[in-house]
């Protein structure tokens, strides 16, 4: 069991020592799960709009690819 903890600690240290090539967080950010019927926050609404736009772009690209 100690070797598992040691391996995890080494992996985490290696990750911390590696240069960050992006602005992504190293660990997941905690989220709050909404209840059904609960209104979206401004951040959630913005995220939903971005995801819907991305999906539309992907669908359009697929249709264009199939049409060729």
Protein Blocks (a to p, Z undefined) as FASTA:
>chain_A
ZZmmmmmmmmmmmmmmpccfbfbdfbdcddddddehiacdfklmmmmmmmmmmmmmmmmm
mmmmmmZZ
